[in-house]
Amino acid sequence: MKRIFLYLLLAALLSACGQSETSEQSDVPTVEELAADPARLKELREQCKTDRANLGDVLCDRVAEATRKRFYGDGTVPYTPSDTPPKF
């Protein structure tokens, strides 16, 4: 009986340890919204470089993901080499 109580207590303590980011994420734009607005994305990238502590990790992580998404695209375009090989 003591073991069951101990395991339940341990499970309750472990489940309470994680931080909840739901309140922090409610006002943060999504990656798709950021990728659709390049001017805002550029502004936020500069702010994340200089003041990440005040902006928050969630926003700066989304800014980085949106930048990556704009650079690489959706990733479905295969590489097609040119018809003429380069001359070295």
VENZILIN-V776213 format. One record per residue. N is the residue number from 1. RES is the residue in one letter. OMEGA is omega in whole degrees, 0 to 359 (999 if undefined). D_LAST is the distance of its C-alpha to the last C-alpha in Angstrom with 2 decimals. Layout:
BEGIN
((N & RES & OMEGA & D_LAST) (N & RES & OMEGA & D_LAST))
END
This chain:
BEGIN
((1 & M & 180 & 77.66) (2 & K & 179 & 76.30) (3 & R & 179 & 72.94) (4 & I & 179 & 72.58) (5 & F & 180 & 73.43) (6 & L & 179 & 70.97) (7 & Y & 178 & 68.13) (8 & L & 178 & 68.94) (9 & L & 178 & 69.03) (10 & L & 179 & 65.71) (11 & A & 179 & 64.11) (12 & A & 179 & 65.54) (13 & L & 180 & 64.24) (14 & L & 180 & 60.72) (15 & S & 180 & 60.57) (16 & A & 185 & 61.67) (17 & C & 185 & 59.00) (18 & G & 177 & 56.04) (19 & Q & 177 & 55.44) (20 & S & 180 & 55.80) (21 & E & 184 & 53.19) (22 & T & 179 & 54.79) (23 & S & 180 & 56.48) (24 & E & 184 & 53.30) (25 & Q & 187 & 51.22) (26 & S & 182 & 53.68) (27 & D & 180 & 52.60) (28 & V & 180 & 48.86) (29 & P & 180 & 46.75) (30 & T & 179 & 44.82) (31 & V & 181 & 41.04) (32 & E & 178 & 41.13) (33 & E & 179 & 43.20) (34 & L & 180 & 40.87) (35 & A & 181 & 37.72) (36 & A & 183 & 39.52) (37 & D & 186 & 40.23) (38 & P & 180 & 37.08) (39 & A & 179 & 39.15) (40 & R & 179 & 41.47) (41 & L & 179 & 38.67) (42 & K & 179 & 36.98) (43 & E & 180 & 40.37) (44 & L & 176 & 41.16) (45 & R & 179 & 37.81) (46 & E & 179 & 38.66) (47 & Q & 179 & 42.19) (48 & C & 178 & 41.08) (49 & K & 186 & 38.93) (50 & T & 189 & 41.94) (51 & D & 182 & 44.97) (52 & R & 183 & 44.25) (53 & A & 181 & 47.65) (54 & N & 181 & 49.59) (55 & L & 179 & 47.51) (56 & G & 182 & 47.54) (57 & D & 183 & 45.15) (58 & V & 181 & 45.71) (59 & L & 182 & 44.64) (60 & C & 175 & 41.61) (61 & D & 178 & 40.49) (62 & R & 177 & 40.84) (63 & V & 179 & 38.93) (64 & A & 179 & 36.02) (65 & E & 178 & 36.21) (66 & A & 176 & 36.36) (67 & T & 178 & 33.29) (68 & R & 181 & 31.39) (69 & K & 178 & 32.79) (70 & R & 182 & 31.76) (71 & F & 184 & 28.18) (72 & Y & 184 & 27.71) (73 & G & 181 & 30.25) (74 & D & 175 & 32.26) (75 & G & 182 & 29.45) (76 & T & 182 & 30.13) (77 & V & 180 & 27.04) (78 & P & 177 & 24.64) (79 & Y & 176 & 20.88) (80 & T & 181 & 19.63) (81 & P & 180 & 15.95) (82 & S & 181 & 14.92) (83 & D & 180 & 15.65) (84 & T & 180 & 12.35) (85 & P & 179 & 9.42) (86 & P & 180 & 6.38) (87 & K & 181 & 3.77) (88 & F & 999 & 0.00))
END
